[in-house]
Amino acid sequence: MRLWEIKKIIGESLDNNNQIIVDYEAMYNNQAYTIKNYGKLIEIFGIIWDLSRNDVNKEWICSVIEKYWEEAMLIQLSAQEFNHINNYFSQVNQKMPLYYSILETMVEDQDDQIINVKIPEVNISSLKKLNTFNSRLDKIFKGFNVDWDYTFKGLDKWTSWYEILVVWHYTYLAFLSCLDIAKAFFETRKAYYDSEKAKLDYEASLKEKNEFTDKWFKEYQDKRMNLEIDKKIEEALKNLWIQDWMNGKSGAELHTHLVLATKELVEELWEWTEFHLSLNPPKYAEENWYSLQIDYKQISALIEEDTKPKWLEDKQEKKEDSEKIEE
């Protein structure tokens, strides 16, 4: 995890004295306690537990976490369980002001329209492959150029992350919209393209049953994906209030450019590349639902699966198998 992320996650739960806040409410005459920010505390614990390894006992808090691992932001604990949580963070808070001041010194604030790009190290084993990746990335960001180009800000300190500054408003929002569309494609891919419904939809579209082939089923899926992306880009352009002419392009030309760029973005996601927004996004992005969060672990799990589509068996093969069983 990058220092910027660590600073943001911890900083959101600190008071004015840089102490971690355990937001709780006593219940039943102090026999039980509701912790309102339990999920955030567990996230912080996963970051800083090594910080206190020498003199803070983690055994009791680990037992509570193990018991309530699936809980979200609101949790009710017994008095004893609450004390384990509260005591742990009370001891950590003795070091937190110094630790957080170090983070503040080491981490520079990001521009609000930065796009953080995680280099897919798993697929880059040589300078030649890195150069190819850089070329793909340059092509993608230029494809989203609505009102201005992008600026390469450099590498995030001590990490394998690029910082790309999207200077102008409409280009930034266009990128966020298309990233959301690319994310939706992966959800569709998992929920629909490998489903029985997709196969039945394709089979119903055929004029003759013997036309069902793996190759044509793949073409059907590709065509459906293209139509889906095309429609969503059209809706995004309307929502962004982009004018008929912008940066020397007509509305139709912008539509075409964004469709192509989004398809390339989808392909880049399949290469294990991650795109994250600035951890200090502009207010208008948050207010307009563009401050999206993508579960890249879910995408990675999907990529790790056999990416070859699970086509229906050829009708003739099914018939032959059936005859063998009857024999």
N, C-alpha and C positions, 0 to 999 in steps of 0.2 A: 504494500500500500504506500502511495506517495505521501510525503510529509504534508503536502497541501491538504490531502484528505484527512490525515490524522488531526491536523490542527483544526479543521472545520468540525469534525465529529466531536472532538473533546470540547472545543470552544463553545459549542451550542449548549453544553450542560454545565458551564462554569458561572459562578456569580461574579460580582465586581472584584472580589479578592482572589480570583482564579482558583476557587474551590469547587469541586464537583458537587452538584446539588442532588440529593436524594429526595425527590418530590413524593411525600407520603402523607397519608391521613390515618390517624388512629381510629380504631373501631371497637365496639363491644368492651368499653372500659379498658382499652389498651391490651385486649386479649388477641387482637389481630390488627394487621396494618395493610392498607392498600398503597402499593407503590405505583405511581402514575407514569413514571418514566423508566419502567423496568427494562424494556427493550433497548433503550438508549444506554442504560448502565451496563448491560451485558455486552453491547457493542464496544463500549469503552474498555471493559474488562479484557476483551480479546486483544486490545491494542497495548494496554499498559501493564499486563500482569507480570511481564519480565522486569519491569521497572522496580517492583517491590519484592523481588525473589529472595533477597537476603534476610529481610526482617519482618515481612508481613505474611502471616499464615493464610494460604489460599484454600486450605482443605475444606473449611466450613462453607465458604461461598461457592466452591465448586460443587458441593453436595446439593446446595439449593438450586444452582443453575442446571445441574443434571436432572433434577426433579421437575423443573418448570421450563425445560428447554424450548418447548413449542409455544410458550406464552408470548403475547404481544406487548403492547405498551402498558396495559393495566393488569395488575396482578394483586391478589390478596394472599398474604402470608401470615403464618402464626407469629407470635411475638418472638419466639426463639429464632425463626428463620429470618425475620426482619433484622434482628440484632446482628446476625451473621453478615448480612448485606451492609448494614449501616456501619458496623465496626471496621469492615474491610476498607470502605471508602473513606472513613475518618482517618485511618492510618495512611492511605494513599495521599490524602489531601495535605499531609505534612510535606510531601515532596512536589506536589502538583504546581505550585507557583513557580518554582525554579524550572521544572520540566517544561511548562508552557512558555515561559520566557525564552527558553532556548529555541523552541519551535518558532516563536515569533521572530527571533533573530535570523533563523535559517531560511524561513519561508517568505518569499515575496508575494504580495498580492497579485492576483491575475486580473487582466482586463476582463470586463464582463462578457465580451463576445468571443472569448477564446474557445476554441475546440481542441480538446486534448485527445491526441491520437496515440493509442498504445501500439507500438511496433510489434508485429506478430513474430516474436523471436523463434517460435517453434518452426516457422517456415523460412527463416532467413539464416542461412549458414555460411554465407559468403558475401563479399562486397558486391559481386555481380547481382546477387539476389536482392540485396539492399537497394541497389541502384534501380532495379526493376520495380521494386515496391515504391520507391520515391516517384518514379515516373507515373505509376498508376494513381498515386495520391494526388499528384499535380493535376492529372487529367480530371479526376473526380471533382476537386474543388473548383477548377475552372469551369466545369459543367454547371455548377450552381451559381455562376456569376450573373446576377440579376441587375445590380446597380454598381458593383465595383468588384475588383479582384480581391484575393486574400493576401495576407502577409505571413511569411514564415518567421516566427519569433525565436525559434531555437529549441533546444532540448531542455526538458524539465531537469532540474539539478539531480544528479546521481541516479537517473532513471532512464528507462528506454521509452520515453514518451516525447512526442513532438507537441509543441504548442503552436497552433495555427490561429492567427487572429483574422476573423472575418470582419472587415472594417465597417461595412455599411449595413444598414438596417434590413433592407429587403433580402439581400443575399443571405444574411444570417438566418432570417425567418424561413426562407426557402429551404436552406439546408436542414433546419430543425424539422420542418414539415416532412421533407423527403426521408430523413432519418427515421421518423415515426412511421412512415409508410413502409420502409424497409423492415423495420421491426415487426410491423403487422404481417408482412409477408411470411416471416419465419413462424409466426403463430398459425397462420393459415396453412403453411407447409406441413406443420406437425398435426394440426387438427383435421385437415381436409385431404391434402394430396395423397396421403398414404392410407386413407380411409376406404371402407367399402362403398361409401356414398359416392366418392369420386369415380370409382370404377363403374358403378351403376349409371352415373350421369353420362360417362363417356359411352358406355354400351348403348344407352338409350338414344344417343345422338347418331348412332350408326344406321345406315339404311339397310345393310345386310349383316347378319351375325358373323359371317366368315371374314368380315373386314377387320375384326378385332385383332390387332397386333401390338406388341410391345412398343415398337417404333412409333406408331400412330398415337398410342396412348400418351407417350412422352411428348409428342408434338401438341396433343390436346392440352396437356398440363401447361406447357410453355405458353401456348396461346391464351389460356385462361389467366395465367399470371400477368401477361402483357396487358390484357384488357383491364385487369384489376388495378394495376399500377397506373395505367393511362387514365382511368376514371378518377382515382384518388388524387392524381396530380391536377386534374381539371378542377376538382373541388378545392384543393389547396390554393390554387391561384385565385379563385373567387374569394376565399376567406382572407387572403393576404391583401386584397384590394390592389393587386398589381395592375398598372395601367396597360392599355393596349400596346403602347410602345415604351420600351425602357432599355437603356443602354444599347440603342441601335437595333433592338430586336422587336418584332411584333409579338402580340400575345400568342399566336400560333407557334412562332419560332421558340419562344421561351418554354412553351409547353413541351415541344419536342426535345429541347435541350435538357429539361428537368427529368423527362421520362428516361432518356438515355443515361443521365447521371445517376438516377436512382437505381437503375438496373446494375450499373457498375458498382454502386454502393452495396447492393445486395451481394454481388460477387465478392467484394472485399470483405464483407462480414464472414463469408464462407472461408476466407483465408485466415481467420482468427484475428482480424484487425478490430480494435475497439475504438469507438468514438464517444467521448464523454464531454459534456458541457463544462464550462467554467464552473468552479465551485463557488463563484460569486456572480451568478447570472443576473442579467438586467431585470428590473422589476416587471417591465412589460412582458418579458418572456414568461415569467412565473404567472402573471395574471391572465395570459392567453394560452394556458395549458401547454406551452412549448417546453417547459422545464421537465422534460421526460426523463424517466429512469429506465434503462434497458438492462434486463437480467442477462448479462453475457454468460453466466454459468449455464443458463438454460440453452442459450444458442450454442455454446461449446458442446454441451451434451448431445444436441441434435446433430452437430457436425461430426461428432465421434461415431455416431451410428453409421451403418452402411448407407452411404449417400446414393447408392444406386436405387432408383425407384422400384418398389415391389410390384412389378407388373403382374397382371393376371396371366395365368397359364394359357398357352395357346389352346384353342378349342380342340384341335386334333389330338394334342397331347393328352388332354383330359379324357377324350374318347378312348384312346389307346390304354390309358391307365385303368379306365372303367372295365374294359374288355379283359384286361389281365386279371382283375379282381374276380370277375365272373368265372374265369377259367379255374 
